Amino acid sequence: MVNQLLMSWEEYNKKKINLPIPYIFSIRNSEQSMVFFGADHSYDKRNLQFNQLREEWEKFLKETGGNNCLVLVESRRTKLANSEDEGIKESGESGFITFLANQKNIIVESPEPPHQYLFQEWTKQFSREYIYYLLVARRIQWHSVLDDENKKDLNYYFSKELIKKDQEETGWFDFDFSLEHIKVIHKNLFDTNFDENNEKFFCQISRPDKEISIINEVARAKSLIRNIYMVEQIERYWNEKKNIFIVYGAGHAIIQEPALRSILKN
């Protein structure tokens, strides 16, 4: 049901060119309010979207009186910062809104699917090799947007600590999470040597709205699983009469809008 209500990637690629970023929409009835702030992922406090985010947040609080409110953010690991600037530096828009919500004692949750559920659904469609390759590509791509102080050496992503976390989240205790294995997967996929410095390449192949390789298909599958699960969680909170303020990437906002307008219209 939800799958059929989401915007397709084909339609998304046609429309996104003419849509503003941040992409913001709201749904209201006589009792409740939901605001979806679709952000341009940024860790730069100078980005003007943070002024927009603050304005939307203040309007939301005024409209709801701060009653029965809930904030939903994209990252499972958003830490509570000591200031707005620290929140942006550590977790971008998620860290910023988490700090603001905490000032009002408003609960912050993440409507992401549990790891076990995500990987169970994902592996029904793609091999573990392709899925892990995407995870590494996304880490390299994410690494490229961080400031120098927060950047990590490539070896960090294959450290014992991170491999242990990957094993626990995926449940793949018999899988090879090494850099050497990634290099083999890359060679088999692209017939070139793995180059961690080619950040543009990893950015392009990890995007669900592109069609460059099978890895883009893997990314689309993950995005679909997340979007469906997220819409279901938003519906649940709405049925619990929550006022909801959502801060996620703009792509999620655009794709989910038709589904949310249809489901929450009553």
Secondary structure, 3 states (H helix, E strand, C coil): CHHHHCCCHHHHHHHHHHCCCCEEEEEECCCCEEEEEEECCCCCCCCCHHHHHHHHHHHHHHHHCCCCEEEEECCCCCCCCCCHHHHHHHHHHHHHHHHHHHHCCCEEECCCCCHHHHHHHHCCCCCHHHHHHHHHHHHHHHHHHCCCCCCCCHHHHHCHHHHHHHHHHHCCCCCCCCHHHHHHHHHHHHCCCCCCCCHHHHHHHCCCCCCCCHHHHHHHHHHHHHHHHHHHHHHHHHHCCCEEEEEEEHHHHHHHHHHHHHHCCC
